[in-house]
Amino acid sequence: MTIIIDTDAGHDDALAMLMMMANAPQDILCFTGVAGNAAIENVARNIRAVQKMAGYENIPMHTGAPSPLKYDLVTANCHGESGLDGLNMSDIQFELDGLAPEKIVELAHKYSGESVILTLGPLSNVAQALQLDPTIESKIKQIVMMGGAIDVAGNQNRVAEFNIFVDPHAADIVFQSSIPKVLVPLDPCNDLLIPLDGFDDLKGHRLYDNIHSLMQHFISGIEDEIGVKGALVYDALAAYYLISPEAYILEPMDVVVETEGIHTRGMTIAEKRGKAKRNNNMHVVTSIDSDMFTKDMIGLLSKL
């Protein structure tokens, strides 16, 4: 398996990236940056900063468009001004090449039938890749996406999860594609809240101070925004699916995206009517073994 990690490089993205680099760095073809949690300039810098933390600066990084397909960019608040507050990034060098969609197309062909895309932010880059070359639908092995809210409230508006809300038109393109898809929505992620002392087992490790600082800022941002005290590590849970899929329960579902609604923009709507004909276009994660995840997260981070 080869992996493209498409990310908007916030705090939970950073955990996901670190876990993936700890698990099988040789499988990561590249990181692609997408505007979401922060502007694309910050995203690019943040990706490179996390790579430097892990010691895998050799993995290529490409950036995508600075805005969603049709809407103006909406950034997140809980990650702070930089999109990754708590990490000193004053010496980080990065480049905005704008080649993310083209690289996705190129790698899909080069690793036909082998490549998996892990999306941790809005789906803008993947949608643009599909628009550039629709034939990659048959080349990509799987897309694992953090996004959506099926039976729980949204975290951006009443019904929409942030990644889908930011670029619902991109999500609509990806959801309608024939690529095998796994969706990790808010529903099971909300059940796992990691307190700051949940990272204490890393004390003495070279990354502990940075991770502690990052999570301290993240937890403070989450508390200010939604009133819970702990790290909601959505993206790390999406990444972990590629490491230990046995920790997940999935259900096939027919899911569509609301692109235009005044109150429902970005809503992910599953067909739930008993006798309705279903076009199951993805598998949706409904449960995650939180104990297994927490133990393995610390174990992976300690390997770096």
Buried (B, 14 or more C-beta within 10 A) or exposed (E): EBBBBBBBBBBBBBBBBBBBBBBEBEBBBBBBBBBBBBBBBBBBBBBBBBBBBBEBEEBBBBBBBBBBBEBEBBBBEBBBEBBBBBBEBEEBEBEBBEBBBBBBBBBBBEBEEBBBBBBBBBBBBBBBBBEEBEEBEEBBBBBBBBBBBBEBEBBBBEBBBBBBBBBBBBBBBBBEBEBBBBBBBBBBBBEBBBEBEBBEBBEEBEBBEBBBBBBBBBBBBBEEEEEEEBBBBBBBBBBBBBBBEEBBEBEEBBBBBBBEEEEBBBBBBBBEEEEEEEEEBBBBBBEBBBEBBBEBBBEBBBEB
